[in-house]
Structure formats: structure tokens, C-alpha cells
């Protein structure tokens, strides 16, 4: 038996939804990583002059 159109549309919608959610999570992780890197650079630049004096 061939799957009905409703089942196919539901499956496609589910795959698209999962893809969007995973992409959003990936973007969130990337933004968090960039934020941590920027904070590390700022802290390093703030602490460097006190070590040289």
C-alpha cells in the first residue's frame, strides 16, 4: 500500500522541524563559544599589563 499524502506531509514537516531545532542549537553553541573566546581575550588583555609591571 502506498502511504497517504497526509503521512508524507507529516513526515516532511517532522524532518524540517528537527532540522530547524538542530540548526538553532548549533547556532546557540557557536554564539556561546564566541562569547567565551571574547571574554577570555578581554581578561587576558586586562591581566597582561599588571604582570609586566
mmCIF file as gemmi writes it, N, C-alpha and C atoms, coordinates in Angstrom:
data_model
loop_
_atom_site.group_PDB
_atom_site.id
_atom_site.type_symbol
_atom_site.label_atom_id
_atom_site.label_alt_id
_atom_site.label_comp_id
_atom_site.label_asym_id
_atom_site.label_entity_id
_atom_site.label_seq_id
_atom_site.pdbx_PDB_ins_code
_atom_site.Cartn_x
_atom_site.Cartn_y
_atom_site.Cartn_z
_atom_site.occupancy
_atom_site.B_iso_or_equiv
_atom_site.pdbx_formal_charge
_atom_site.auth_seq_id
_atom_site.auth_asym_id
_atom_site.pdbx_PDB_model_num
ATOM 1 N N . UNK Axp A 1 ? 0.832 -1.184 0 1 0 ? 1 A 1
ATOM 2 C CA . UNK Axp A 1 ? 0 0 0 1 0 ? 1 A 1
ATOM 3 C C . UNK Axp A 1 ? 0.883 1.256 0 1 0 ? 1 A 1
ATOM 4 N N . UNK Axp A 2 ? 0.511 2.22 -0.784 1 0 ? 2 A 1
ATOM 5 C CA . UNK Axp A 2 ? 1.243 3.477 -0.836 1 0 ? 2 A 1
ATOM 6 C C . UNK Axp A 2 ? 0.851 4.347 0.352 1 0 ? 2 A 1
ATOM 7 N N . UNK Axp A 3 ? 1.814 5.049 0.914 1 0 ? 3 A 1
ATOM 8 C CA . UNK Axp A 3 ? 1.481 5.92 2.046 1 0 ? 3 A 1
ATOM 9 C C . UNK Axp A 3 ? 0.574 7.058 1.597 1 0 ? 3 A 1
ATOM 10 N N . UNK Axp A 4 ? -0.285 7.455 2.466 1 0 ? 4 A 1
ATOM 11 C CA . UNK Axp A 4 ? -1.193 8.539 2.121 1 0 ? 4 A 1
ATOM 12 C C . UNK Axp A 4 ? -0.447 9.865 2.098 1 0 ? 4 A 1
ATOM 13 N N . UNK Axp A 5 ? -1.038 10.848 1.484 1 0 ? 5 A 1
ATOM 14 C CA . UNK Axp A 5 ? -0.407 12.162 1.368 1 0 ? 5 A 1
ATOM 15 C C . UNK Axp A 5 ? -0.219 12.788 2.747 1 0 ? 5 A 1
ATOM 16 N N . UNK Axp A 6 ? -1.153 12.572 3.643 1 0 ? 6 A 1
ATOM 17 C CA . UNK Axp A 6 ? -1.049 13.133 4.993 1 0 ? 6 A 1
ATOM 18 C C . UNK Axp A 6 ? 0.16 12.61 5.741 1 0 ? 6 A 1
ATOM 19 N N . UNK Axp A 7 ? 0.44 11.316 5.582 1 0 ? 7 A 1
ATOM 20 C CA . UNK Axp A 7 ? 1.597 10.73 6.26 1 0 ? 7 A 1
ATOM 21 C C . UNK Axp A 7 ? 2.876 11.327 5.704 1 0 ? 7 A 1
ATOM 22 N N . UNK Axp A 8 ? 2.943 11.499 4.389 1 0 ? 8 A 1
ATOM 23 C CA . UNK Axp A 8 ? 4.145 12.046 3.763 1 0 ? 8 A 1
ATOM 24 C C . UNK Axp A 8 ? 4.343 13.498 4.203 1 0 ? 8 A 1
ATOM 25 N N . UNK Axp A 9 ? 3.272 14.279 4.219 1 0 ? 9 A 1
ATOM 26 C CA . UNK Axp A 9 ? 3.37 15.678 4.63 1 0 ? 9 A 1
ATOM 27 C C . UNK Axp A 9 ? 3.791 15.761 6.096 1 0 ? 9 A 1
ATOM 28 N N . UNK Axp A 10 ? 3.24 14.902 6.928 1 0 ? 10 A 1
ATOM 29 C CA . UNK Axp A 10 ? 3.625 14.89 8.341 1 0 ? 10 A 1
ATOM 30 C C . UNK Axp A 10 ? 5.087 14.533 8.533 1 0 ? 10 A 1
ATOM 31 N N . UNK Axp A 11 ? 5.562 13.545 7.77 1 0 ? 11 A 1
ATOM 32 C CA . UNK Axp A 11 ? 6.964 13.146 7.881 1 0 ? 11 A 1
ATOM 33 C C . UNK Axp A 11 ? 7.891 14.266 7.428 1 0 ? 11 A 1
ATOM 34 N N . UNK Axp A 12 ? 7.535 14.928 6.342 1 0 ? 12 A 1
ATOM 35 C CA . UNK Axp A 12 ? 8.356 16.035 5.845 1 0 ? 12 A 1
ATOM 36 C C . UNK Axp A 12 ? 8.365 17.174 6.865 1 0 ? 12 A 1
ATOM 37 N N . UNK Axp A 13 ? 7.228 17.48 7.444 1 0 ? 13 A 1
ATOM 38 C CA . UNK Axp A 13 ? 7.155 18.533 8.455 1 0 ? 13 A 1
ATOM 39 C C . UNK Axp A 13 ? 8.003 18.178 9.676 1 0 ? 13 A 1
ATOM 40 N N . UNK Axp A 14 ? 7.978 16.914 10.072 1 0 ? 14 A 1
ATOM 41 C CA . UNK Axp A 14 ? 8.772 16.482 11.225 1 0 ? 14 A 1
ATOM 42 C C . UNK Axp A 14 ? 10.261 16.62 10.93 1 0 ? 14 A 1
ATOM 43 N N . UNK Axp A 15 ? 10.683 16.22 9.74 1 0 ? 15 A 1
ATOM 44 C CA . UNK Axp A 15 ? 12.102 16.315 9.375 1 0 ? 15 A 1
ATOM 45 C C . UNK Axp A 15 ? 12.542 17.779 9.331 1 0 ? 15 A 1
ATOM 46 N N . UNK Axp A 16 ? 11.709 18.639 8.774 1 0 ? 16 A 1
ATOM 47 C CA . UNK Axp A 16 ? 12.05 20.06 8.704 1 0 ? 16 A 1
ATOM 48 C C . UNK Axp A 16 ? 12.12 20.659 10.108 1 0 ? 16 A 1
ATOM 49 N N . UNK Axp A 17 ? 11.191 20.295 10.968 1 0 ? 17 A 1
ATOM 50 C CA . UNK Axp A 17 ? 11.188 20.807 12.339 1 0 ? 17 A 1
ATOM 51 C C . UNK Axp A 17 ? 12.444 20.379 13.086 1 0 ? 17 A 1
ATOM 52 N N . UNK Axp A 18 ? 12.799 19.112 12.968 1 0 ? 18 A 1
ATOM 53 C CA . UNK Axp A 18 ? 14.007 18.62 13.633 1 0 ? 18 A 1
ATOM 54 C C . UNK Axp A 18 ? 15.238 19.34 13.09 1 0 ? 18 A 1
ATOM 55 N N . UNK Axp A 19 ? 15.284 19.556 11.787 1 0 ? 19 A 1
ATOM 56 C CA . UNK Axp A 19 ? 16.407 20.274 11.191 1 0 ? 19 A 1
ATOM 57 C C . UNK Axp A 19 ? 16.517 21.698 11.708 1 0 ? 19 A 1
ATOM 58 N N . UNK Axp A 20 ? 15.405 22.378 11.823 1 0 ? 20 A 1
ATOM 59 C CA . UNK Axp A 20 ? 15.413 23.759 12.327 1 0 ? 20 A 1
ATOM 60 C C . UNK Axp A 20 ? 15.865 23.796 13.778 1 0 ? 20 A 1
ATOM 61 N N . UNK Axp A 21 ? 15.381 22.867 14.586 1 0 ? 21 A 1
ATOM 62 C CA . UNK Axp A 21 ? 15.767 22.836 16.006 1 0 ? 21 A 1
ATOM 63 C C . UNK Axp A 21 ? 17.254 22.555 16.149 1 0 ? 21 A 1
ATOM 64 N N . UNK Axp A 22 ? 17.77 21.586 15.403 1 0 ? 22 A 1
ATOM 65 C CA . UNK Axp A 22 ? 19.202 21.267 15.489 1 0 ? 22 A 1
ATOM 66 C C . UNK Axp A 22 ? 20.055 22.43 15.005 1 0 ? 22 A 1
ATOM 67 N N . UNK Axp A 23 ? 19.614 23.113 13.963 1 0 ? 23 A 1
ATOM 68 C CA . UNK Axp A 23 ? 20.352 24.273 13.473 1 0 ? 23 A 1
ATOM 69 C C . UNK Axp A 23 ? 20.365 25.383 14.515 1 0 ? 23 A 1
ATOM 70 N N . UNK Axp A 24 ? 19.237 25.603 15.163 1 0 ? 24 A 1
ATOM 71 C CA . UNK Axp A 24 ? 19.175 26.632 16.21 1 0 ? 24 A 1
ATOM 72 C C . UNK Axp A 24 ? 20.107 26.288 17.37 1 0 ? 24 A 1
ATOM 73 N N . UNK Axp A 25 ? 20.155 25.018 17.751 1 0 ? 25 A 1
ATOM 74 C CA . UNK Axp A 25 ? 21.061 24.606 18.822 1 0 ? 25 A 1
ATOM 75 C C . UNK Axp A 25 ? 22.519 24.806 18.413 1 0 ? 25 A 1
ATOM 76 N N . UNK Axp A 26 ? 22.842 24.484 17.178 1 0 ? 26 A 1
ATOM 77 C CA . UNK Axp A 26 ? 24.201 24.666 16.685 1 0 ? 26 A 1
ATOM 78 C C . UNK Axp A 26 ? 24.596 26.14 16.708 1 0 ? 26 A 1
ATOM 79 N N . UNK Axp A 27 ? 23.697 26.997 16.291 1 0 ? 27 A 1
ATOM 80 C CA . UNK Axp A 27 ? 23.969 28.439 16.307 1 0 ? 27 A 1
ATOM 81 C C . UNK Axp A 27 ? 24.152 28.924 17.744 1 0 ? 27 A 1
ATOM 82 N N . UNK Axp A 28 ? 23.327 28.423 18.661 1 0 ? 28 A 1
ATOM 83 C CA . UNK Axp A 28 ? 23.447 28.828 20.058 1 0 ? 28 A 1
ATOM 84 C C . UNK Axp A 28 ? 24.802 28.413 20.637 1 0 ? 28 A 1
ATOM 85 N N . UNK Axp A 29 ? 25.248 27.218 20.319 1 0 ? 29 A 1
ATOM 86 C CA . UNK Axp A 29 ? 26.553 26.746 20.807 1 0 ? 29 A 1
ATOM 87 C C . UNK Axp A 29 ? 27.668 27.59 20.208 1 0 ? 29 A 1
ATOM 88 N N . UNK Axp A 30 ? 27.558 27.927 18.926 1 0 ? 30 A 1
ATOM 89 C CA . UNK Axp A 30 ? 28.59 28.742 18.275 1 0 ? 30 A 1
ATOM 90 C C . UNK Axp A 30 ? 28.654 30.136 18.901 1 0 ? 30 A 1
ATOM 91 N N . UNK Axp A 31 ? 27.517 30.737 19.168 1 0 ? 31 A 1
ATOM 92 C CA . UNK Axp A 31 ? 27.487 32.067 19.79 1 0 ? 31 A 1
ATOM 93 C C . UNK Axp A 31 ? 28.086 32.003 21.187 1 0 ? 31 A 1
ATOM 94 N N . UNK Axp A 32 ? 27.769 30.963 21.935 1 0 ? 32 A 1
ATOM 95 C CA . UNK Axp A 32 ? 28.334 30.815 23.279 1 0 ? 32 A 1
ATOM 96 C C . UNK Axp A 32 ? 29.85 30.659 23.214 1 0 ? 32 A 1
ATOM 97 N N . UNK Axp A 33 ? 30.341 29.894 22.26 1 0 ? 33 A 1
ATOM 98 C CA . UNK Axp A 33 ? 31.785 29.694 22.125 1 0 ? 33 A 1
ATOM 99 C C . UNK Axp A 33 ? 32.485 31.003 21.773 1 0 ? 33 A 1
ATOM 100 N N . UNK Axp A 34 ? 31.9 31.774 20.882 1 0 ? 34 A 1
ATOM 101 C CA . UNK Axp A 34 ? 32.491 33.066 20.514 1 0 ? 34 A 1
ATOM 102 C C . UNK Axp A 34 ? 32.49 34.004 21.714 1 0 ? 34 A 1
ATOM 103 N N . UNK Axp A 35 ? 31.417 33.992 22.484 1 0 ? 35 A 1
ATOM 104 C CA . UNK Axp A 35 ? 31.346 34.849 23.669 1 0 ? 35 A 1
ATOM 105 C C . UNK Axp A 35 ? 32.424 34.481 24.681 1 0 ? 35 A 1
ATOM 106 N N . UNK Axp A 36 ? 32.614 33.207 24.906 1 0 ? 36 A 1
ATOM 107 C CA . UNK Axp A 36 ? 33.651 32.764 25.846 1 0 ? 36 A 1
ATOM 108 C C . UNK Axp A 36 ? 35.03 33.17 25.349 1 0 ? 36 A 1
ATOM 109 N N . UNK Axp A 37 ? 35.262 33.052 24.043 1 0 ? 37 A 1
ATOM 110 C CA . UNK Axp A 37 ? 36.558 33.435 23.484 1 0 ? 37 A 1
ATOM 111 C C . UNK Axp A 37 ? 36.803 34.931 23.647 1 0 ? 37 A 1
ATOM 112 N N . UNK Axp A 38 ? 35.781 35.734 23.42 1 0 ? 38 A 1
ATOM 113 C CA . UNK Axp A 38 ? 35.936 37.185 23.573 1 0 ? 38 A 1
ATOM 114 C C . UNK Axp A 38 ? 36.215 37.538 25.03 1 0 ? 38 A 1
ATOM 115 N N . UNK Axp A 39 ? 35.506 36.919 25.958 1 0 ? 39 A 1
ATOM 116 C CA . UNK Axp A 39 ? 35.742 37.183 27.379 1 0 ? 39 A 1
ATOM 117 C C . UNK Axp A 39 ? 37.16 36.784 27.765 1 0 ? 39 A 1
ATOM 118 N N . UNK Axp A 40 ? 37.636 35.662 27.254 1 0 ? 40 A 1
ATOM 119 C CA . UNK Axp A 40 ? 38.996 35.218 27.56 1 0 ? 40 A 1
ATOM 120 C C . UNK Axp A 40 ? 40.026 36.218 27.042 1 0 ? 40 A 1
ATOM 121 N N . UNK Axp A 41 ? 39.815 36.728 25.834 1 0 ? 41 A 1
ATOM 122 C CA . UNK Axp A 41 ? 40.75 37.715 25.291 1 0 ? 41 A 1
ATOM 123 C C . UNK Axp A 41 ? 40.735 39.007 26.091 1 0 ? 41 A 1
ATOM 124 N N . UNK Axp A 42 ? 39.559 39.451 26.491 1 0 ? 42 A 1
ATOM 125 C CA . UNK Axp A 42 ? 39.458 40.689 27.274 1 0 ? 42 A 1
ATOM 126 C C . UNK Axp A 42 ? 40.136 40.513 28.625 1 0 ? 42 A 1
ATOM 127 N N . UNK Axp A 43 ? 39.878 39.404 29.279 1 0 ? 43 A 1
ATOM 128 C CA . UNK Axp A 43 ? 40.517 39.163 30.581 1 0 ? 43 A 1
ATOM 129 C C . UNK Axp A 43 ? 42.029 39.075 30.442 1 0 ? 43 A 1
ATOM 130 N N . UNK Axp A 44 ? 42.48 38.423 29.377 1 0 ? 44 A 1
ATOM 131 C CA . UNK Axp A 44 ? 43.918 38.304 29.168 1 0 ? 44 A 1
ATOM 132 C C . UNK Axp A 44 ? 44.551 39.668 28.943 1 0 ? 44 A 1
ATOM 133 N N . UNK Axp A 45 ? 43.877 40.503 28.161 1 0 ? 45 A 1
ATOM 134 C CA . UNK Axp A 45 ? 44.434 41.832 27.89 1 0 ? 45 A 1
ATOM 135 C C . UNK Axp A 45 ? 44.396 42.703 29.141 1 0 ? 45 A 1
ATOM 136 N N . UNK Axp A 46 ? 43.425 42.497 30.003 1 0 ? 46 A 1
ATOM 137 C CA . UNK Axp A 46 ? 43.363 43.279 31.244 1 0 ? 46 A 1
ATOM 138 C C . UNK Axp A 46 ? 44.416 42.814 32.253 1 0 ? 46 A 1
ATOM 139 N N . UNK Axp A 47 ? 44.732 41.536 32.261 1 0 ? 47 A 1
ATOM 140 C CA . UNK Axp A 47 ? 45.671 40.998 33.244 1 0 ? 47 A 1
ATOM 141 C C . UNK Axp A 47 ? 47.113 41.11 32.782 1 0 ? 47 A 1
ATOM 142 N N . UNK Axp A 48 ? 47.372 41.227 31.497 1 0 ? 48 A 1
ATOM 143 C CA . UNK Axp A 48 ? 48.739 41.258 30.985 1 0 ? 48 A 1
ATOM 144 C C . UNK Axp A 48 ? 49.557 42.452 31.506 1 0 ? 48 A 1
ATOM 145 N N . UNK Axp A 49 ? 49.042 43.681 31.451 1 0 ? 49 A 1
ATOM 146 C CA . UNK Axp A 49 ? 49.88 44.809 31.905 1 0 ? 49 A 1
ATOM 147 C C . UNK Axp A 49 ? 50.3 44.708 33.371 1 0 ? 49 A 1
ATOM 148 N N . UNK Axp A 50 ? 49.443 44.171 34.233 1 0 ? 50 A 1
ATOM 149 C CA . UNK Axp A 50 ? 49.795 44.073 35.648 1 0 ? 50 A 1
ATOM 150 C C . UNK Axp A 50 ? 50.917 43.066 35.861 1 0 ? 50 A 1
ATOM 151 N N . UNK Axp A 51 ? 51.029 42.072 35.014 1 0 ? 51 A 1
ATOM 152 C CA . UNK Axp A 51 ? 52.121 41.097 35.156 1 0 ? 51 A 1
ATOM 153 C C . UNK Axp A 51 ? 53.462 41.699 34.7 1 0 ? 51 A 1
ATOM 154 N N . UNK Axp A 52 ? 53.431 42.606 33.734 1 0 ? 52 A 1
ATOM 155 C CA . UNK Axp A 52 ? 54.674 43.144 33.205 1 0 ? 52 A 1
ATOM 156 C C . UNK Axp A 52 ? 55.262 44.214 34.125 1 0 ? 52 A 1
ATOM 157 N N . UNK Axp A 53 ? 54.468 44.829 34.971 1 0 ? 53 A 1
ATOM 158 C CA . UNK Axp A 53 ? 54.954 45.897 35.839 1 0 ? 53 A 1
ATOM 159 C C . UNK Axp A 53 ? 55.728 45.372 37.038 1 0 ? 53 A 1
